[in-house]
């Protein structure tokens, strides 16, 4: 006999996953067609780059406020994030000019923390304890799926006269996802009621929790490595004779491998209780992959390294988020916000440092390897888990 309540809960998770994918699809709409978009809008390529770069910067600023809102008013805050994502995506269609596109991207960047910080909360509010690891894995994998979709669409619609179509696809998808999530959340009700004590006092308690701080530290460098490679991978592979088209395929496969890894690895790892060994193996394998392409750059080694990084490094994020949800309970939104904020800070630092070495690919890949290795001792500090915050 089908458990309709269980079906309803998973419909909520599915709708949320679509909104999560929409945030990333809209974020990276113009990244694969930067040069074409710059010519179309009459601005520099750097200006087009800021349509994406503003997202991690605003995330750093808004992560904690968004986490507090989700902890206090989960369902309204998540709906607001979904609706704002749709509004921002739709605004870009009102006028074929850079100013309107910038406005639309800014609205989505403001909404993104309300959506991504809810990955742990949506599982905690609507799934049984035994299913939460799967829910977090699905939510995280959906974000990488949105990235992959952006790259695919950019490759399929690369011309200047196709920019409107490219933008419209993102707008339609974001709008439909927002409507679906709103409907499913209203049908499902509030879910388990979260603690009403999640305020500034709870924020101080979460910030003062040594285990949460260790979780944040554990994602700082690995997240930064992924952002650096996603940002500069094509430029770093080019001196080895890897064409831009081939590098785009390598980066796309990297993200697809991340989708698969995030959907499969965390579920198996969390069920067996081997989170820390799995994360350490992933960090070590990814660091060795960076060293491989630093020592022997080329299409074959680049493909192997980026696939390995996608399969082993990216699943560390949903694993850490699941550990945070299990530890913090009702304050999972604030904890998730801290983790995402730290990851984005790591991205800004490591990507910025890698950008300075873009003309020296071996050193840049070596830096990525070193920063990834730095995550191993930070993960080792998680071996002893203190009591959850009250």
MITORDREN-822898 format. One record per residue (C-alpha): x, z, y. Coordinates in nm, 4 decimals. Example, Ala and Ser with C-alpha at 12.3 -4.5 7.8 and 13.67 -1.06 7.14 Angstrom:
2
{X 1.2300; Z 0.7800; Y -0.4500}
{X 1.3670; Z 0.7140; Y -0.1060}
***
This chain:
390
{X 0.0000; Z 0.0000; Y 0.0000}
{X 0.1335; Z -0.1008; Y 0.3409}
{X 0.2022; Z 0.1847; Y 0.5815}
{X 0.0505; Z 0.0436; Y 0.9013}
{X 0.1996; Z 0.3235; Y 1.1125}
{X 0.5460; Z 0.2265; Y 0.9871}
{X 0.4736; Z -0.1408; Y 1.0600}
{X 0.3655; Z -0.0491; Y 1.4136}
{X 0.6853; Z 0.1467; Y 1.4740}
{X 0.9004; Z -0.1454; Y 1.3634}
{X 0.7000; Z -0.3797; Y 1.5865}
{X 0.8104; Z -0.1598; Y 1.8770}
{X 1.1730; Z -0.1867; Y 1.7649}
{X 1.1424; Z -0.5659; Y 1.7312}
{X 0.9897; Z -0.5998; Y 2.0778}
{X 1.2632; Z -0.3803; Y 2.2211}
{X 1.5296; Z -0.5922; Y 2.0503}
{X 1.3887; Z -0.9012; Y 2.2216}
{X 1.4108; Z -0.7326; Y 2.5621}
{X 1.7669; Z -0.6210; Y 2.4835}
{X 1.8575; Z -0.9790; Y 2.3984}
{X 1.6885; Z -1.0996; Y 2.7183}
{X 1.9068; Z -0.8778; Y 2.9392}
{X 2.2209; Z -1.0345; Y 2.7942}
{X 2.0832; Z -1.3882; Y 2.7971}
{X 2.0000; Z -1.3583; Y 3.1676}
{X 2.3292; Z -1.1820; Y 3.2434}
{X 2.5383; Z -1.4671; Y 3.1002}
{X 2.3165; Z -1.7604; Y 3.1986}
{X 2.5780; Z -1.9195; Y 3.4227}
{X 2.8963; Z -1.7968; Y 3.2515}
{X 2.9276; Z -2.0937; Y 3.0108}
{X 2.8635; Z -2.3439; Y 3.2959}
{X 3.0597; Z -2.1765; Y 3.5750}
{X 3.2203; Z -2.4926; Y 3.7136}
{X 2.8981; Z -2.6937; Y 3.7052}
{X 2.6987; Z -2.4108; Y 3.8635}
{X 2.9557; Z -2.3700; Y 4.1411}
{X 2.9246; Z -2.7390; Y 4.2301}
{X 2.5450; Z -2.7297; Y 4.2083}
{X 2.5048; Z -2.4297; Y 4.4385}
{X 2.7935; Z -2.5235; Y 4.6671}
{X 2.9912; Z -2.2033; Y 4.6142}
{X 3.3226; Z -2.1108; Y 4.4553}
{X 3.3701; Z -2.0418; Y 4.0857}
{X 3.4553; Z -1.6829; Y 4.1800}
{X 3.1116; Z -1.6489; Y 4.3390}
{X 2.9492; Z -1.7684; Y 4.0168}
{X 3.1652; Z -1.5206; Y 3.8283}
{X 3.0182; Z -1.2385; Y 4.0348}
{X 2.6724; Z -1.3261; Y 3.9012}
{X 2.7987; Z -1.1741; Y 3.5762}
{X 3.0638; Z -0.9333; Y 3.7053}
{X 2.8113; Z -0.7292; Y 3.9029}
{X 2.6502; Z -0.6130; Y 3.5787}
{X 2.9304; Z -0.3835; Y 3.4564}
{X 2.9916; Z -0.2595; Y 3.8115}
{X 2.6276; Z -0.1632; Y 3.8655}
{X 2.6124; Z -0.0196; Y 3.5144}
{X 2.8871; Z 0.2254; Y 3.6006}
{X 2.6867; Z 0.3396; Y 3.9045}
{X 2.3421; Z 0.3469; Y 3.7424}
{X 2.4122; Z 0.4536; Y 3.3836}
{X 2.3622; Z 0.8277; Y 3.4348}
{X 2.0511; Z 0.8012; Y 3.6607}
{X 1.8962; Z 0.5613; Y 3.4098}
{X 1.9734; Z 0.8009; Y 3.1254}
{X 1.8057; Z 1.0889; Y 3.3093}
{X 1.4952; Z 0.8769; Y 3.3765}
{X 1.4729; Z 0.7775; Y 3.0110}
{X 1.5107; Z 1.1356; Y 2.8946}
{X 1.2387; Z 1.2560; Y 3.1315}
{X 0.9954; Z 0.9616; Y 3.1268}
{X 1.1033; Z 0.7450; Y 2.8349}
{X 0.8160; Z 0.4987; Y 2.7950}
{X 0.7484; Z 0.4289; Y 3.1674}
{X 1.1207; Z 0.3926; Y 3.2366}
{X 1.1733; Z 0.1510; Y 2.9497}
{X 0.8728; Z -0.0571; Y 3.0529}
{X 1.0096; Z -0.0633; Y 3.4077}
{X 1.3424; Z -0.1910; Y 3.2760}
{X 1.1730; Z -0.4673; Y 3.0759}
{X 0.9488; Z -0.5722; Y 3.3663}
{X 1.2340; Z -0.5721; Y 3.6177}
{X 1.4388; Z -0.7877; Y 3.3803}
{X 1.1542; Z -1.0403; Y 3.3702}
{X 1.1051; Z -1.0267; Y 3.7491}
{X 1.4736; Z -1.0825; Y 3.8138}
{X 1.4869; Z -1.3738; Y 3.5706}
{X 1.1776; Z -1.5287; Y 3.7305}
{X 1.3066; Z -1.4849; Y 4.0874}
{X 1.5869; Z -1.7302; Y 4.0129}
{X 1.3266; Z -2.0065; Y 3.9808}
{X 1.1671; Z -1.9527; Y 4.3218}
{X 1.4362; Z -2.1415; Y 4.5091}
{X 1.7201; Z -2.3608; Y 4.3894}
{X 1.9832; Z -2.1790; Y 4.5925}
{X 2.2615; Z -1.9325; Y 4.5312}
{X 2.1063; Z -1.6527; Y 4.7396}
{X 1.7929; Z -1.6407; Y 4.5235}
{X 1.9959; Z -1.6569; Y 4.2033}
{X 2.2100; Z -1.3682; Y 4.3299}
{X 1.8981; Z -1.1662; Y 4.4111}
{X 1.7522; Z -1.2300; Y 4.0665}
{X 2.0756; Z -1.1351; Y 3.8908}
{X 2.0976; Z -0.8159; Y 4.0965}
{X 1.7461; Z -0.7095; Y 3.9941}
{X 1.8320; Z -0.7651; Y 3.6270}
{X 2.1615; Z -0.5777; Y 3.6677}
{X 1.9671; Z -0.2795; Y 3.8044}
{X 1.7242; Z -0.2999; Y 3.5107}
{X 1.9872; Z -0.3357; Y 3.2393}
{X 2.0817; Z 0.0367; Y 3.2102}
{X 1.7151; Z 0.1283; Y 3.1607}
{X 1.7081; Z -0.1052; Y 2.8613}
{X 2.0482; Z -0.0575; Y 2.6990}
{X 2.0510; Z 0.3210; Y 2.7444}
{X 1.7253; Z 0.3242; Y 2.5456}
{X 1.8824; Z 0.1889; Y 2.2247}
{X 1.9172; Z 0.5372; Y 2.0803}
{X 1.5986; Z 0.6667; Y 2.2392}
{X 1.3722; Z 0.3950; Y 2.0992}
{X 1.4945; Z 0.4816; Y 1.7502}
{X 1.4610; Z 0.8550; Y 1.8121}
{X 1.1104; Z 0.8269; Y 1.9575}
{X 0.9547; Z 0.5828; Y 1.7135}
{X 1.1434; Z 0.5921; Y 1.3821}
{X 1.1788; Z 0.8515; Y 1.1102}
{X 1.5209; Z 1.0132; Y 1.0838}
{X 1.6128; Z 0.8049; Y 0.7787}
{X 1.5478; Z 0.4801; Y 0.9680}
{X 1.7134; Z 0.5616; Y 1.2980}
{X 2.0559; Z 0.4238; Y 1.2076}
{X 1.8916; Z 0.0927; Y 1.1213}
{X 1.6953; Z 0.0955; Y 1.4469}
{X 2.0082; Z 0.1592; Y 1.6534}
{X 2.1923; Z -0.1148; Y 1.4642}
{X 1.9104; Z -0.3626; Y 1.5305}
{X 1.8982; Z -0.2713; Y 1.8989}
{X 2.2736; Z -0.3091; Y 1.9425}
{X 2.2915; Z -0.6311; Y 1.7416}
{X 2.0181; Z -0.7799; Y 1.9595}
{X 2.2386; Z -0.7475; Y 2.2679}
{X 2.5156; Z -0.9489; Y 2.1053}
{X 2.2558; Z -1.1981; Y 1.9825}
{X 2.1519; Z -1.2452; Y 2.3454}
{X 2.5141; Z -1.3149; Y 2.4374}
{X 2.5419; Z -1.5696; Y 2.1575}
{X 2.2201; Z -1.7375; Y 2.2713}
{X 2.3602; Z -1.7689; Y 2.6246}
{X 2.6723; Z -1.9450; Y 2.4952}
{X 2.4685; Z -2.1772; Y 2.2735}
{X 2.2286; Z -2.2697; Y 2.5537}
{X 2.5170; Z -2.3248; Y 2.7927}
{X 2.6755; Z -2.5643; Y 2.5446}
{X 2.3442; Z -2.7439; Y 2.4841}
{X 2.2539; Z -2.7737; Y 2.8550}
{X 2.5876; Z -2.8177; Y 3.0335}
{X 2.4918; Z -3.0643; Y 3.3092}
{X 2.4050; Z -2.9858; Y 3.6706}
{X 2.0596; Z -3.1411; Y 3.6395}
{X 1.9909; Z -2.9097; Y 3.3438}
{X 2.0553; Z -2.5844; Y 3.5303}
{X 1.6882; Z -2.5394; Y 3.6159}
{X 1.5937; Z -2.5810; Y 3.2506}
{X 1.8651; Z -2.3360; Y 3.1510}
{X 1.7366; Z -2.0819; Y 3.4021}
{X 1.3735; Z -2.1371; Y 3.3026}
{X 1.4447; Z -2.0688; Y 2.9353}
{X 1.5877; Z -1.7293; Y 3.0234}
{X 1.2952; Z -1.6529; Y 3.2531}
{X 1.0312; Z -1.7436; Y 2.9953}
{X 1.2058; Z -1.5482; Y 2.7211}
{X 1.2494; Z -1.2388; Y 2.9397}
{X 0.8870; Z -1.2528; Y 3.0548}
{X 0.7433; Z -1.2882; Y 2.7058}
{X 0.9684; Z -1.0101; Y 2.5751}
{X 0.8615; Z -0.7763; Y 2.8575}
{X 0.4924; Z -0.8419; Y 2.7905}
{X 0.5352; Z -0.7899; Y 2.4171}
{X 0.7271; Z -0.4624; Y 2.4574}
{X 0.4740; Z -0.3286; Y 2.7084}
{X 0.1862; Z -0.4068; Y 2.4726}
{X 0.3595; Z -0.2578; Y 2.1684}
{X 0.4616; Z 0.0602; Y 2.3508}
{X 0.1056; Z 0.1127; Y 2.4751}
{X -0.0310; Z 0.0573; Y 2.1247}
{X 0.2202; Z 0.2946; Y 1.9689}
{X 0.1632; Z 0.5725; Y 2.2202}
{X 0.4318; Z 0.8055; Y 2.3480}
{X 0.6036; Z 0.8697; Y 2.0177}
{X 0.7480; Z 1.2157; Y 1.9561}
{X 0.7508; Z 1.4059; Y 2.2842}
{X 1.0994; Z 1.4575; Y 2.4246}
{X 1.2103; Z 1.7821; Y 2.5833}
{X 1.1029; Z 1.8195; Y 2.9457}
{X 1.4204; Z 2.0083; Y 3.0231}
{X 1.6244; Z 1.6897; Y 3.0532}
{X 1.7129; Z 1.7129; Y 3.4215}
{X 2.0265; Z 1.7767; Y 3.6205}
{X 2.0768; Z 2.0946; Y 3.4184}
{X 2.0709; Z 1.8922; Y 3.0974}
{X 2.3072; Z 1.6408; Y 3.2562}
{X 2.5527; Z 1.9191; Y 3.3324}
{X 2.5181; Z 2.0466; Y 2.9767}
{X 2.5787; Z 1.6985; Y 2.8358}
{X 2.8792; Z 1.6432; Y 3.0609}
{X 3.0117; Z 1.9821; Y 2.9520}
{X 2.9694; Z 1.9002; Y 2.5824}
{X 3.3180; Z 1.8370; Y 2.4444}
{X 3.1839; Z 1.6254; Y 2.1577}
{X 3.0019; Z 1.3869; Y 2.3942}
{X 3.3179; Z 1.3575; Y 2.6019}
{X 3.5114; Z 1.2705; Y 2.2868}
{X 3.2556; Z 1.0061; Y 2.1956}
{X 3.2923; Z 0.8548; Y 2.5415}
{X 3.6711; Z 0.8552; Y 2.5156}
{X 3.6526; Z 0.6915; Y 2.1732}
{X 3.4734; Z 0.3815; Y 2.3108}
{X 3.6734; Z 0.3457; Y 2.6335}
{X 3.9623; Z 0.1331; Y 2.5074}
{X 3.7890; Z -0.0585; Y 2.2222}
{X 3.5017; Z -0.1643; Y 2.4505}
{X 3.7595; Z -0.2679; Y 2.7074}
{X 3.9408; Z -0.4818; Y 2.4513}
{X 3.6216; Z -0.6701; Y 2.3655}
{X 3.5397; Z -0.7342; Y 2.7318}
{X 3.8959; Z -0.8517; Y 2.7995}
{X 3.8969; Z -1.0953; Y 2.5083}
{X 3.5493; Z -1.2252; Y 2.5889}
{X 3.6539; Z -1.2802; Y 2.9509}
{X 3.9985; Z -1.4313; Y 2.9052}
{X 3.9996; Z -1.5529; Y 2.5441}
{X 3.9762; Z -1.9198; Y 2.6378}
{X 4.2536; Z -1.8973; Y 2.8972}
{X 4.4809; Z -1.7028; Y 2.6600}
{X 4.4380; Z -1.9532; Y 2.3763}
{X 4.4837; Z -2.2626; Y 2.5942}
{X 4.8686; Z -2.2533; Y 2.6088}
{X 4.8704; Z -2.2693; Y 2.2271}
{X 4.6926; Z -2.6051; Y 2.2417}
{X 4.3404; Z -2.4742; Y 2.1804}
{X 4.0983; Z -2.6859; Y 2.3818}
{X 3.8257; Z -2.5324; Y 2.5967}
{X 3.5580; Z -2.6606; Y 2.3576}
{X 3.7383; Z -2.5165; Y 2.0546}
{X 3.7907; Z -2.1851; Y 2.2336}
{X 3.4202; Z -2.1725; Y 2.3197}
{X 3.3409; Z -2.2089; Y 1.9506}
{X 3.5872; Z -1.9301; Y 1.8669}
{X 3.4250; Z -1.6976; Y 2.1225}
{X 3.0770; Z -1.7869; Y 1.9997}
{X 3.1743; Z -1.7146; Y 1.6397}
{X 3.3257; Z -1.3860; Y 1.7593}
{X 2.9899; Z -1.2801; Y 1.9036}
{X 2.7954; Z -1.4047; Y 1.6008}
{X 3.0285; Z -1.2042; Y 1.3765}
{X 2.9559; Z -0.9075; Y 1.6031}
{X 2.5810; Z -0.9551; Y 1.5555}
{X 2.6253; Z -0.9569; Y 1.1786}
{X 2.8643; Z -0.6622; Y 1.1875}
{X 2.6390; Z -0.4531; Y 1.4121}
{X 2.3335; Z -0.5251; Y 1.1981}
{X 2.4977; Z -0.4457; Y 0.8636}
{X 2.8005; Z -0.2178; Y 0.8971}
{X 2.6518; Z 0.0821; Y 1.0853}
{X 2.3581; Z 0.1172; Y 0.8452}
{X 2.5831; Z 0.1319; Y 0.5393}
{X 2.8386; Z 0.3552; Y 0.7117}
{X 2.5894; Z 0.6093; Y 0.8447}
{X 2.4059; Z 0.6344; Y 0.5137}
{X 2.7321; Z 0.7187; Y 0.3386}
{X 2.8542; Z 0.9549; Y 0.6103}
{X 3.1842; Z 0.7711; Y 0.6608}
{X 3.1516; Z 0.7030; Y 1.0332}
{X 3.4989; Z 0.8099; Y 1.1411}
{X 3.6933; Z 0.6289; Y 0.8644}
{X 3.4900; Z 0.3137; Y 0.9322}
{X 3.5599; Z 0.3238; Y 1.3061}
{X 3.9305; Z 0.3869; Y 1.2501}
{X 3.9522; Z 0.0989; Y 1.0018}
{X 3.7762; Z -0.1232; Y 1.2542}
{X 4.0113; Z -0.0269; Y 1.5349}
{X 4.3195; Z -0.0758; Y 1.3193}
{X 4.2028; Z -0.4131; Y 1.1852}
{X 4.1171; Z -0.5352; Y 1.5357}
{X 4.4521; Z -0.4232; Y 1.6761}
{X 4.6340; Z -0.6048; Y 1.3953}
{X 4.4217; Z -0.9131; Y 1.4675}
{X 4.5362; Z -0.9048; Y 1.8300}
{X 4.8987; Z -0.8754; Y 1.7171}
{X 4.8501; Z -1.1712; Y 1.4822}
{X 4.7358; Z -1.4056; Y 1.7571}
{X 5.0055; Z -1.2668; Y 1.9903}
{X 5.2779; Z -1.3504; Y 1.7378}
{X 5.1350; Z -1.6796; Y 1.6105}
{X 4.8864; Z -1.8225; Y 1.8639}
{X 4.6778; Z -2.1172; Y 1.7531}
{X 4.3291; Z -2.2280; Y 1.6580}
{X 4.3444; Z -2.0979; Y 1.2985}
{X 4.4899; Z -1.7586; Y 1.3873}
{X 4.2632; Z -1.7301; Y 1.6908}
{X 3.9569; Z -1.8036; Y 1.4797}
{X 4.0618; Z -1.5508; Y 1.2153}
{X 4.1480; Z -1.2828; Y 1.4708}
{X 3.8282; Z -1.3185; Y 1.6745}
{X 3.6057; Z -1.3192; Y 1.3670}
{X 3.7787; Z -1.0059; Y 1.2383}
{X 3.7366; Z -0.8374; Y 1.5768}
{X 3.3673; Z -0.9246; Y 1.5827}
{X 3.3075; Z -0.7907; Y 1.2344}
{X 3.5094; Z -0.4700; Y 1.2669}
{X 3.5375; Z -0.3678; Y 1.6333}
{X 3.1884; Z -0.4312; Y 1.7696}
{X 3.0073; Z -0.2197; Y 1.5037}
{X 3.1915; Z 0.0843; Y 1.6403}
{X 2.9470; Z 0.0903; Y 1.9335}
{X 2.6226; Z 0.1393; Y 1.7345}
{X 2.8025; Z 0.3890; Y 1.5104}
{X 2.9066; Z 0.5971; Y 1.8109}
{X 2.5584; Z 0.5664; Y 1.9661}
{X 2.4011; Z 0.6887; Y 1.6409}
{X 2.6424; Z 0.9835; Y 1.6346}
{X 2.5405; Z 1.0647; Y 1.9931}
{X 2.1687; Z 1.0494; Y 1.9100}
{X 2.2178; Z 1.2770; Y 1.6120}
{X 2.4187; Z 1.5271; Y 1.8152}
{X 2.2264; Z 1.5443; Y 2.1440}
{X 1.8645; Z 1.5080; Y 2.0320}
{X 1.6325; Z 1.4999; Y 2.3347}
{X 1.9150; Z 1.4166; Y 2.5767}
{X 2.0077; Z 1.0962; Y 2.3939}
{X 1.9372; Z 0.8818; Y 2.7013}
{X 2.1861; Z 1.0717; Y 2.9153}
{X 2.4467; Z 1.0696; Y 2.6369}
{X 2.3956; Z 0.6969; Y 2.5757}
{X 2.4292; Z 0.6360; Y 2.9482}
{X 2.7605; Z 0.8186; Y 2.9544}
{X 2.8860; Z 0.6178; Y 2.6570}
{X 2.7805; Z 0.2830; Y 2.8069}
{X 2.9256; Z 0.3823; Y 3.1443}
{X 3.2590; Z 0.4754; Y 2.9855}
{X 3.2638; Z 0.1520; Y 2.7884}
{X 3.2034; Z -0.0533; Y 3.1019}
{X 3.4767; Z 0.1372; Y 3.2846}
{X 3.7080; Z 0.0549; Y 2.9956}
{X 3.6022; Z -0.3064; Y 3.0241}
{X 3.6869; Z -0.3170; Y 3.3939}
{X 4.0279; Z -0.1537; Y 3.3381}
{X 4.1430; Z -0.3438; Y 3.0292}
{X 3.9997; Z -0.6781; Y 3.1411}
{X 4.1559; Z -0.6342; Y 3.4844}
{X 4.4950; Z -0.5564; Y 3.3302}
{X 4.4640; Z -0.8476; Y 3.0871}
{X 4.3794; Z -1.0803; Y 3.3748}
{X 4.7114; Z -0.9977; Y 3.5370}
{X 4.8842; Z -1.1209; Y 3.2192}
{X 4.6759; Z -1.4363; Y 3.1708}
{X 4.9879; Z -1.6534; Y 3.2156}
{X 5.1644; Z -1.4537; Y 2.9428}
{X 4.9304; Z -1.4725; Y 2.6403}
{X 5.1590; Z -1.2842; Y 2.4005}
{X 5.1820; Z -0.9888; Y 2.6371}
{X 4.8066; Z -1.0007; Y 2.7041}
{X 4.7169; Z -0.9966; Y 2.3348}
{X 4.9785; Z -0.7268; Y 2.2827}
{X 4.8134; Z -0.5183; Y 2.5537}
{X 4.4756; Z -0.5595; Y 2.3803}
{X 4.6343; Z -0.4491; Y 2.0533}
{X 4.7893; Z -0.1438; Y 2.2176}
{X 4.4671; Z -0.0375; Y 2.3897}
{X 4.2761; Z -0.0738; Y 2.0644}
{X 4.5320; Z 0.1376; Y 1.8782}
{X 4.4886; Z 0.4024; Y 2.1480}
{X 4.1334; Z 0.4482; Y 2.0255}
{X 4.2498; Z 0.5755; Y 1.6838}
{X 4.3795; Z 0.9193; Y 1.7946}
{X 4.0721; Z 0.9560; Y 2.0155}
{X 3.8483; Z 0.8972; Y 1.7132}
{X 4.0525; Z 1.1486; Y 1.5132}
{X 3.9519; Z 1.4136; Y 1.7683}
{X 3.5912; Z 1.3709; Y 1.6498}
{X 3.6645; Z 1.5107; Y 1.3053}
{X 3.5197; Z 1.8500; Y 1.3922}
{X 3.1708; Z 1.8184; Y 1.5402}
{X 3.0596; Z 2.1168; Y 1.7500}
{X 2.7030; Z 2.2373; Y 1.7684}
{X 2.4543; Z 2.0152; Y 1.9581}
{X 2.3819; Z 2.0851; Y 2.3224}
{X 2.0793; Z 2.3068; Y 2.3804}
***
